[in-house]
Amino acid sequence: MKPYFYPAKLIKYNQADRTCEVHINGLTDGSQKGLTALIAYPIGDDDLDTEREMIAGADVWVFFENGDQAFPVVAFYRSHGRNMAVKDIRRIRQKNIEVLARSTVTINANEFIQMTAKKLVINAQMEFNGNITHNGDTTQNGNQNTSGTVTASNDVVGGGKSLKGHSHSVLSKDYGSTSSPV
């Protein structure tokens, strides 16, 4: 076999062995299983430090180590041509994803960023520049300092006392209590 890339179909991925089973037209035709293939990881993706999710049914390119047909290596995903491939989207699929930066991570979107999770934990000093709209309840543990006006459309309760509905007792017994704030 010549030292070229050959089209193949990824049948299944063996996570423990970091291998794939592949079907190669003209080589595995009629076989119940494909050939076991190694995976060529791109520079920067050492399999001792990261894993790439391999999706069954994916169209891939393989080459053969030292030209030996018994040793296929999955090299790349294959292109699907005009009007078939997804446009303007880069997806990373994996059970867990870590971004490890020695200094800074910057996410810059001109229009919108959306995060969806059951729980989001941020361990950092935080600074927000811009307005915040919060839909839902808030529980805060710790003190709060505000350098602007605090406005509530309903009521503010502190120490079990309603700002809107509390009254003050008067020093003299003759006058009773004050009415609620107006």
N, C-alpha and C positions, 0 to 999 in steps of 0.2 A: 504494500500500500504506500502511496506517495505521502510525503509529510505535509498534508493539507488539513484544513478544517472540514468536517463532515457534518451535515445536518442530522439531528437526533431528537428524540422525544424523551423527556424525563419521566420515568414511570413511578419511581418512589425514591424517597430520601432516607438514608439510614443515619440518624442523628448521632448514635454512639460511635459508629465507625467513620463518620464524616465521608460517606460515599453515596453515590446515586446509582440506581439501576436505570439504564437507558436502552431505548430501542433505536437501532441504527438501520435505516432502510438498506436492503441488500445484504445485510450481515446477520440480523437477528430475525428476519422474516420467518413466520411460522413457529417461532419459539414461544413457549409459555412465559418465559422470563427474558429480561434483557441482559445486558452485560453489566457487571459491576464496574463503575467508573470512579476515579478519584476526582477531586474538585480543585481547579486552579483558582486560588484566591488572588484578587488584585493586590498590588502593593498597598500597604496600610491596613489590610484586613487579614492579619495573621490568625489562623484558627485556634491558636493557643490563647488568644485574647478576645476573639469575637466570633460570632456565627452568622452566616447568611441563611435566611430561610429559603429553602428550595421547594418550589411548588410543583406537585405532580401534574403532569400534562403540559408542562412548559416546553416550548421549542428552544433547543439549545444547539450550540456548535461544540463538537468534540474533536480532539486530535488524539493520536495514538503515541504513547510514550515510546521513544526510540523506534517509531514506525511499526510497533508490534500490535496487531489487532486484538490481542488478549488484554491489552492495558489501555483502555480508553480514559481520557481525562476531559471532564466538562470544563470548557473554557469560558463561554459567554452565552447569554441569551441571544436568540435570533431576532432580527427585525421582521416585522409583519407587513411592511410596505404601506403604500399610499392608502389613506382613508380607513385603515384598519386599526392602527395603534392609537392609544390615548394621547391627547395633546394638552400641553400646558399644565401637567400635573406630574409631580415627582413623589412617588409613594415608597415608604420604607415599611415593610411588614416583618414583624418579629414578635415573639411572645413578650420579651422585655427589651427595651432600648435604653442605653445609657449614653449621654453626651458628656465626655470628660475633657474639660479645658483646663490648662494650667493657669490661665489668666482670665479671659473674657469670653462670654458667649453673647452674640448679638443676633436678635431676631428682628428683622425689619420688613414689615408688610405695608404697602402703600394704602391698603383699604381695610383689612379686617384680619384678626387673629381669633380663632375659637378653640377653646380647650374643653374637652368633655371627659369627666372621670367621676367615680363614686366619691373620691376624696382627693384633695390637693393639699399638700403640705409644703410650705416654703420656709426654710430655715435661713433667715437673713434679715438684716436691717432693710426696711423697705421705704421707698420714696415713690410717690405717685405724682406725676405732673399732668394735670388735667382734671376734668370733672369725673366723678364716680357715681354711677347709678347702681344701687344694690337692691336686688329683689329677693326678699327672704329675711329671716330673723338673724340677729347678730348676738353672739355671746362674747364678751370681752373679759379677760382676766387681767387685771392690772389697771393702772391709772390712765386717765385721758387728759390731755392738755389741748385746748382749742384757743387759737388766737383770733377767731372770727366769731360770728353770731351763730348760736345754736337755735334752730327753728324747728318746732314740732307742730304738726297740724292737728294733733289730738291732745296728748297730755304728756307730761314728763313726771316720772315717779322716782323719788329718791328716798331710800331708807323706809320704804313702805308708805310714804306720804305723797299724795297727788298734788302737783303744783297747781292744777286747775281746780281741784275740788276740796282743798284743805281750808281750815279756818283757824283763826288765832283766838286764844282766850284773852280776855281783857283783865287788867290788873284789879279793877273794881268789880265787886260782886253785883253791883247795881246794873251794870251794862251787859252782862252775859258774854257770849262769843261773837266774833265778827262773822260776817257772811263770807261765802266763797269769793275768791278773786273774780273781778269783772274782766 
